[in-house]
């Protein structure tokens, strides 16, 4: 289903992207309010090296 059709079918144009698979700019082109869960704009477009949560102390 195309985004234009989705926008026309919505009573309230709010899009919640739980998997962060859409580009916010693409959704906003259709005047839909976009929210991606757990990812900031900076995180989405920058590649980072993750550090381990715990360091092995043994």
C-alpha positions as CSV (number, residue, x, y, z in Angstrom):
1,X,0.0,0.0,0.0
2,X,1.4,3.4,-0.9
3,X,2.0,6.1,1.6
4,X,-0.4,8.5,-0.2
5,X,-3.2,6.0,0.2
6,X,-2.3,5.4,3.8
7,X,-2.4,9.2,4.5
8,X,-5.8,9.4,2.9
9,X,-7.2,6.5,4.9
10,X,-6.0,7.8,8.3
11,X,-8.4,9.8,10.5
12,X,-5.4,11.2,12.4
13,X,-2.2,11.2,10.3
14,X,0.1,9.7,12.9
15,X,2.7,7.0,11.9
16,X,4.4,4.9,14.6
17,X,7.4,3.1,13.1
18,X,8.2,0.3,15.6
19,X,10.9,-1.2,13.5
20,X,12.5,2.0,12.2
21,X,12.4,0.9,8.6
22,X,11.0,4.1,7.1
23,X,12.9,7.3,6.5
24,X,11.1,10.1,8.5
25,X,11.5,12.5,5.5
26,X,9.6,10.1,3.3
27,X,6.7,9.9,5.7
28,X,6.6,13.6,6.4
29,X,6.2,14.3,2.6
30,X,2.6,13.2,3.0
31,X,1.9,15.4,6.1
32,X,2.0,12.5,8.4
33,X,3.4,12.9,11.9
34,X,6.2,10.3,12.2
35,X,7.6,8.7,15.4
36,X,10.4,6.1,15.3
37,X,10.7,4.1,18.5
38,X,14.0,4.0,20.4
39,X,16.1,5.8,17.8
40,X,17.0,9.5,17.7
41,X,17.6,11.2,14.3
42,X,21.4,11.3,15.1
43,X,21.5,7.5,15.8
44,X,19.6,6.6,12.7
45,X,21.9,8.3,10.3
46,X,25.3,7.7,12.0
47,X,27.2,4.5,12.2
48,X,28.5,3.7,15.7
49,X,30.7,1.1,17.2
50,X,28.9,-0.2,20.3
51,X,30.8,-0.9,23.5
52,X,30.0,-4.0,25.5
53,X,27.6,-3.5,28.3
54,X,29.8,-5.1,30.9
55,X,33.5,-5.6,30.8
56,X,34.9,-8.9,31.9
57,X,36.9,-8.3,35.1
58,X,38.4,-11.8,35.4
